[in-house]
Amino acid sequence: MNDRLRQLVEEWLFREDLKQAQLARRARMAQETLSRILLGKQKPGTKVLRRLEMAMKLEVGTLVELVLQGELPLKEANDGHH
């Protein structure tokens, strides 16, 4: 479940007076993808977390650190690259 991520994003959107679709555009992802991640239906990978950090102007590693602390589930890399 991505409750912590959803909380962070919703608070940020409120502060910035933006809509989810605007954040998705800034993060170069489909709004549906962002919605699925925030609803816990899809786990984000590190690339997605980095895009969100950049779009939200967060310090690099902020969201990844939440993963490392066990507060966010991370999509497992299984793309076949070594």
C-alpha positions as CSV (number, residue, x, y, z in Angstrom):
1,M,0.0,0.0,0.0
2,N,1.3,3.4,-0.9
3,D,-0.4,5.4,1.9
4,R,2.7,7.4,2.7
5,L,3.3,8.3,-0.9
6,R,-0.3,9.2,-1.4
7,Q,-0.2,11.4,1.7
8,L,3.0,13.2,0.5
9,V,1.6,13.8,-3.0
10,E,-1.8,14.9,-1.8
11,E,-0.2,17.4,0.6
12,W,2.1,18.7,-2.1
13,L,-0.7,19.1,-4.6
14,F,-2.8,21.0,-2.0
15,R,0.2,23.3,-1.2
16,E,1.0,23.9,-4.8
17,D,-2.7,24.2,-5.8
18,L,-2.2,21.6,-8.6
19,K,-4.2,18.7,-9.9
20,Q,-2.9,15.1,-10.1
21,A,-2.9,15.4,-13.9
22,Q,-0.6,18.4,-13.8
23,L,1.9,16.5,-11.6
24,A,1.7,13.5,-13.9
25,R,2.6,15.7,-16.8
26,R,5.5,17.3,-15.0
27,A,6.7,13.8,-14.1
28,R,6.3,12.7,-17.7
29,M,3.9,9.9,-16.9
30,A,0.3,9.1,-17.7
31,Q,-2.2,10.4,-15.1
32,E,-3.6,6.9,-14.9
33,T,-0.2,5.5,-13.9
34,L,0.1,8.1,-11.1
35,S,-3.4,7.3,-10.0
36,R,-2.8,3.6,-9.9
37,I,0.4,4.1,-7.9
38,L,-1.3,6.4,-5.4
39,L,-4.1,3.9,-5.0
40,G,-1.7,1.1,-4.3
41,K,-2.7,-0.8,-7.5
42,Q,0.8,-0.4,-9.0
43,K,4.2,-0.3,-7.3
44,P,6.5,2.5,-8.5
45,G,10.0,1.8,-9.8
46,T,13.0,3.9,-8.9
47,K,12.7,5.8,-12.3
48,V,9.2,6.8,-11.5
49,L,10.1,7.9,-8.0
50,R,13.0,10.0,-9.4
51,R,10.6,11.6,-11.9
52,L,8.2,12.4,-9.1
53,E,11.0,13.9,-7.0
54,M,12.1,16.1,-9.8
55,A,8.5,17.2,-10.6
56,M,7.8,18.0,-7.0
57,K,11.2,19.6,-6.6
58,L,12.1,17.3,-3.7
59,E,15.6,16.5,-2.7
60,V,16.9,13.6,-4.8
61,G,16.5,10.4,-2.9
62,T,13.6,11.6,-0.7
63,L,11.1,9.0,-2.1
64,V,13.7,6.3,-2.5
65,E,14.6,6.8,1.1
66,L,11.0,6.0,2.1
67,V,11.4,2.8,0.1
68,L,14.6,1.9,2.0
69,Q,12.9,2.6,5.3
70,G,10.1,0.2,4.3
71,E,7.5,3.0,4.1
72,L,6.9,2.5,0.3
73,P,6.8,-0.7,-1.6
74,L,9.1,-0.8,-4.7
75,K,8.5,-2.4,-8.0
76,E,11.0,-5.2,-8.4
77,A,13.3,-4.8,-11.4
78,N,12.8,-7.7,-13.7
79,D,13.6,-6.2,-17.0
80,G,16.3,-8.7,-17.9
81,H,19.2,-6.1,-17.9
82,H,22.3,-6.9,-15.9
